[in-house]
């Protein structure tokens, strides 16, 4: 098997294009099965990772070892590219322009770096590891996670754990949630007098809301499609709860609006924000849209009294503040490289399994044939020692015949290679 990683992320594609490929967690299993059926002829293993920063397809396909050539990898990946392009409603050519393709060891390196937070908008952010584990569980539940992808992901989790325990990546990571609070403090120097609305109740909102709660704003409110999940988050934060359907009616009451849902269409439109600003008598609003696809229509950014930031904007704020620690990165990359080397060796060993099985079948055929001859000779009354000597000689000649024929029939560099191989295989103790 070889592994392919095909995807687009914050570095390769703009926010709105990424939004077209985003897959909600509860739809991952269905998408995994759809891709697997599309690639049915190749009998693939499949997993899909989708976050606000990336959508990636991991595919295990038959190939030779860990290092399939780029051309061969592209041929194997072409059906996956076509399928993914269709999911995002775009042309394959556009997807190729904004995506990346990794094969074999490079695909493993990519997965390991993603799990460790080295490929994230915010260096070392811990959320991606949980998101990757959830993606793997969905693929496994869908029956699409075979031995190769299972091995790669388990090793990626181990590498991520080692990176966090042996380097300072984790301790220096500044989450988007912390960046959101810092941005709010820059705009409003009196957060304890501000009202904050959280739209959604998923992991990102949970994290951001926890950071904001530490600043003790005047009021916090949670609006979510699922009333029960919204209620649980509101109770934990000591916040009020708002039905999502009433969002447009009360939007103007809030100074800070933070939204991150799995909606495929914007929940907050230009008209609703214009009405909210009118009700606020043009007092400014900070709006943070952390969703992919967007929850807030991008045209809102043109309004003079609204400060609208996307998840990409927040990442740029984090990087501009110098959170990257190069020494920790170098140490983490070394851990990743060691993990990639180990996985590549495992892949190569698995590629040798058919050859090993064929050799075992061949030698077993020889053994059975020579044993049958020996039993017939013994039945005819031949001397036991003579029969054993004939058996041993025949097996030895069969085992050596192919190698010696290649040695005698070769010349120049090939002859020397065969001589060196035979030396290592049969004369190791005498070298």
Helices and strands as residue ranges (DSSP letters): E 2-9, H 15-21, G 25-27, H 28-38, G 40-42, E 45-50, E 54-61, H 70-87, H 92-98, E 100-103, H 105-115, H 127-141, H 147-166, H 169-172, H 176-187, G 191-193, E 195-199, H 203-213, E 219-224, H 227-237, E 240-243, G 244-246, H 247-250, G 251-253, E 256-259, H 270-279, E 285-289, G 298-302, E 306-310, H 311-320, H 326-351, H 353-379, H 384-409, H 412-426, G 428-430
